[in-house]
Amino acid sequence: MRLLLINPNTSVDMTERMVATAGAVLAPDVDLVAVTAARGMPYIASRAEALVAGALTLEIIAEHQADADAVIIAAFGDPGLIAARELFDLPITGMAEAAILTACMLGQRFSIVTFSRTLTAWYEDAVALSGLQARCASIRVPDASFKSVATVQHELEDELVALIARVVEEDQADVVILGGAPLTGLAGRIADRVSVPLVDPLSAAVAQAELLARLKPRPARAGRFARPGPKPALGLTPALGAWIEHR
């Protein structure tokens, strides 16, 4: 089995951290192929940036789908997820959706703890897209600054642990999701320091992609996720243009 992991950010270091984290949940017969966006932003942090990243994600899937059994969109706001499911025939997971669904299997109410207030509106949209707002206890950010997204999980580790304790006590969260690709891998490091289950979104998305690939679902041929009919395309990448035109 081969899984395609797409980092819509341009940070190669972030992709390498994701691959290392994914290794802990991959079965021995699974090959993970990681692709980092060649254009865009080092780190997506707004709805506008997510829209750009979503288009780049579609390009990458079109180029690599022939060799993949499932796709992971490795950015917490899931840029391009719904469009990709409509356009392509293979299973596709996103970090936010996978984390939220996993959290709902571990407790009644979940909170998302992240590292920057600029992310919260986008993450609120991700919760709304899942239809699980009633089970979201809160989205919280520590009152502390950091120097770089590359090192934020180490810079704010103690602050995030303290915030999780507050979320459990004040918001009555049963499960906490560590939101944001820069926090990938942190859950395993701090699990023994908190009192509730933690969800690493990348691990959840990879595990669910592997499960869906093994289930071998048939692509939709009717309904909201049926592939659109052929349409002329101008100026797109060759692979994406050919797929849209059904060539």
TARA-V167596 format. One record per helix or strand of 3 or more residues. SS is the DSSP state (2 for helix, 1 for strand). FROM is the first residue (numbers start at 1). LEN is the number of residues. Records with the same first field share a line. If there is no record, write none. Layout:
SS->FROM-LEN + FROM-LEN
This chain:
1->2-6 + 31-6 + 70-4 + 91-4 + 110-5 + 136-6 + 175-4 + 197-4
2->12-11 + 47-21 + 81-7 + 95-10 + 117-14 + 133-3 + 152-4 + 157-14 + 181-3 + 186-8 + 201-15 + 238-7
